[in-house]
Amino acid sequence: MDVVESDVDIKTPDGTADSYFVHPAKGKHPGVLVWTDIMGLRPAFRQLGRRLAEQGYSVLVPNPFYRKQKSPVVQPGKGMDDPATRQQLMGLMGSLSPQTHVTDAHAFIPWLDAQAS
């Protein structure tokens, strides 16, 4: 299935979340909100979103760390085995809480529902 990919900015009560949105090129499809792991929005999650869209879903993958830093938050080739990267990610993770997830969901789901796809 042909898909359309775009980087989008979504307004939330806490700022603007840089995000990745991908959907089938034609028609209206079920929405999927993908929460990333600690390494945030990166090529692996863009690929996951693209695969889901190719199967008939409209997929939003937000950067969970938008309050602190735009994506990507990890340099290509770096991972949790790198001490500096691990320290950076643990600091970013401290900016998240159950409440930030609820706040974000209340912004992301209506945005996703409002899309024509």
C-alpha positions as CSV (number, residue, x, y, z in Angstrom):
1,M,0.0,0.0,0.0
2,D,1.4,3.5,-0.9
3,V,1.9,5.7,2.1
4,V,2.4,9.4,2.8
5,E,5.0,10.4,5.4
6,S,5.4,13.7,7.1
7,D,7.0,15.4,10.1
8,V,4.4,17.3,12.1
9,D,4.4,19.6,15.1
10,I,1.6,19.0,17.5
11,K,0.6,21.7,20.1
12,T,0.3,20.4,23.7
13,P,-0.3,22.2,27.0
14,D,3.5,21.8,27.6
15,G,4.8,22.9,24.2
16,T,5.1,21.6,20.7
17,A,5.8,17.9,20.1
18,D,7.8,17.2,17.0
19,S,6.3,14.0,15.6
20,Y,6.2,11.6,12.7
21,F,2.9,10.9,10.9
22,V,2.5,8.3,8.2
23,H,-0.7,6.9,6.6
24,P,-2.0,5.2,3.5
25,A,-2.2,7.5,0.5
26,K,-5.9,6.9,0.0
27,G,-8.9,6.5,2.3
28,K,-9.6,6.8,6.0
29,H,-7.9,4.3,8.3
30,P,-7.7,3.4,12.0
31,G,-5.3,5.5,14.0
32,V,-2.4,4.2,16.0
33,L,-0.4,6.2,18.6
34,V,3.1,4.7,19.1
35,W,5.0,5.4,22.3
36,T,8.7,5.1,21.8
37,D,11.2,3.5,24.1
38,I,13.8,5.5,26.1
39,M,15.8,6.4,22.9
40,G,12.9,8.3,21.5
41,L,11.8,9.1,18.0
42,R,14.4,7.7,15.6
43,P,14.7,5.8,12.3
44,A,13.6,2.5,13.9
45,F,10.3,3.9,15.0
46,R,9.8,5.7,11.7
47,Q,10.3,2.3,10.0
48,L,7.8,0.7,12.4
49,G,5.2,3.4,11.7
50,R,5.8,3.0,7.9
51,R,5.2,-0.8,8.2
52,L,2.0,-0.2,10.1
53,A,0.8,2.3,7.5
54,E,1.5,-0.1,4.7
55,Q,-0.9,-2.5,6.5
56,G,-3.7,0.1,6.5
57,Y,-3.2,2.3,9.6
58,S,-2.7,6.0,10.2
59,V,0.3,6.2,12.6
60,L,1.5,9.0,14.9
61,V,4.9,8.6,16.5
62,P,5.7,11.6,18.8
63,N,9.0,12.6,20.3
64,P,8.3,11.9,24.1
65,F,11.1,14.3,25.0
66,Y,9.9,17.4,23.1
67,R,9.7,19.3,26.4
68,K,13.5,19.2,26.6
69,Q,14.9,18.4,23.1
70,K,13.8,17.9,19.5
71,S,14.4,14.5,18.0
72,P,16.6,12.7,17.4
73,V,17.8,12.7,21.0
74,V,20.5,10.1,20.4
75,Q,23.2,10.4,17.9
76,P,23.2,7.7,15.2
77,G,25.4,4.8,16.2
78,K,25.1,5.6,20.0
79,G,23.2,3.4,22.4
80,M,22.7,2.6,26.0
81,D,26.1,1.0,26.1
82,D,27.6,4.5,25.7
83,P,27.9,6.1,29.2
84,A,27.4,9.7,28.0
85,T,24.3,8.6,26.0
86,R,22.9,6.6,29.0
87,Q,23.4,9.6,31.3
88,Q,21.7,12.0,28.8
89,L,18.7,9.6,28.3
90,M,18.3,9.1,32.1
91,G,18.1,12.9,32.4
92,L,15.5,13.2,29.6
93,M,13.5,10.3,31.1
94,G,13.3,12.3,34.3
95,S,11.1,14.8,32.5
96,L,8.4,12.2,32.0
97,S,5.8,11.1,34.5
98,P,2.4,9.4,34.4
99,Q,0.8,12.9,34.2
100,T,2.9,13.9,31.2
101,H,1.8,10.8,29.4
102,V,-1.9,11.6,30.1
103,T,-1.4,15.2,29.1
104,D,0.3,14.1,25.9
105,A,-2.4,11.5,25.1
106,H,-5.1,14.2,25.5
107,A,-3.3,16.2,22.8
108,F,-2.2,13.4,20.5
109,I,-5.4,11.4,20.2
110,P,-7.6,14.3,19.2
111,W,-5.0,15.4,16.7
112,L,-4.9,11.9,15.2
113,D,-8.7,11.7,15.1
114,A,-8.9,15.0,13.3
115,Q,-6.8,13.8,10.3
116,A,-8.6,13.0,7.1
117,S,-6.7,9.7,6.7
